[in-house]
Amino acid sequence: MDAITFTTVAKSYGEVRAVEALDLTVPAGRTLALLGPNGAGKSTTISMLLGLARPDSGRVEVFGDDPLTAVARGRVGAMLQDGALVEGLTVKEVVGFVRGLYPEPLPLGEILETADLTEVAGRRADKLSGGQRQRVRFALAIAGGPKLLVLDEPTAAMDVASRRTFWSSMRAYAAGGRTILFATHYLEEADENADRIVVMARGRIVADGSPAEIKSRAGTRTVRFTLGDQPAAGLDRLPGVTGVEIRGTSAVLTSADADATTAALYRTGLTVRDLEVRGADLEEAFLDLTTDPA
Ligand SMILES: Nc1ncnc2c1ncn2[C@@H]1O[C@H](COP(=O)(O)OP(=O)(O)OP(=O)(O)O)[C@@H](O)[C@H]1O
């Protein structure tokens, strides 16, 4: 069964096209990362998934139901970017209260354990550190034992140690065959914690694959030089080259083997000036995938 289906979904805010022609299917039991820069449309996608926003066109389904129905049935838990914690209550009280709202909640001890909150269960939730407060919000998201857990940039404002704890909590929850969708700006987080990465930019999906596939795209580099008015013919046949683009007076070659490409380039007889080899790390690939060519 599919946990999530977006069928040609579009959503605009006035002039801003936040999401365009989005098609996405996530089978149950998978962990998917939505990766993209600010304004890519990740939060809008999540809002529609939770029924908090309605698409202008297209259809969103969660376990075959309308999102609001799925939420009402307790199938979906969410941790959004903002969300205050009730003042004056202890962690245990807040979590206990929220789990009481669900028809089939997880046991309190299991929630606290999974979210790594057992040690601070007696402390006031609103007085915790930022990372601990995020863990309380995670606990609230899983309290109802949802089959689908949606997390919008859950580790924003967490330090490295808190992030590590958080993701191990998330993986523990996912291990029970649940479906997870999380949004992040961090490639590393997507790589380490998801089994599929969907890269969004400007409201569209620009890449979709396993972390290995996304990383292999990350392995490609660009070899750029000033071509001037020399002919571009044959550049596409250089070793390693997977794409050729002429931008003004420059030639930009995408290559899976930049060393071989560069060596062969010098043997073509072309005058190669201003040679630049870029790329290689995930951050670069991510920028390549998400930067508007215009
Ligand atoms: N309620 C709104 N009213 C007007 N414009 C909005 C609204 N929500 C989002 N937008 C715009 O829609 C676009 C997509 O925003 P969205 O928040 O979905 O992106 P995002 O990928 O989640 O970004 P971030 O990583 O910064 O959270 C942006 O241009 C944003 O300014």
The ligand as an ORCA input file, in Angstrom:
! r2SCAN-3c Opt
* xyz 0 1
  N       1.559     31.347      3.558
  C       2.294     31.803      2.533
  N       1.992     32.968      1.933
  C       2.722     33.422      0.893
  N       3.789     32.800      0.378
  C       4.144     31.637      0.939
  C       3.433     31.081      2.050
  N       4.025     29.923      2.385
  C       5.061     29.755      1.540
  N       5.141     30.776      0.669
  C       6.117     30.913     -0.430
  O       6.105     29.707     -1.169
  C       7.416     29.320     -1.542
  C       7.720     27.931     -0.985
  O       7.823     28.041      0.439
  P       8.010     26.787      1.408
  O       7.916     27.309      2.793
  O       7.080     25.714      0.993
  O       9.499     26.343      1.073
  P      10.514     25.455      1.942
  O      11.203     24.582      0.962
  O       9.796     24.805      3.041
  O      11.515     26.530      2.500
  P      12.287     26.567      3.923
  O      13.379     25.567      3.779
  O      12.779     27.959      3.977
  O      11.298     26.231      4.989
  C       8.338     30.408     -1.019
  O       8.572     31.309     -2.076
  C       7.532     31.048      0.089
  O       7.904     32.386      0.264
*
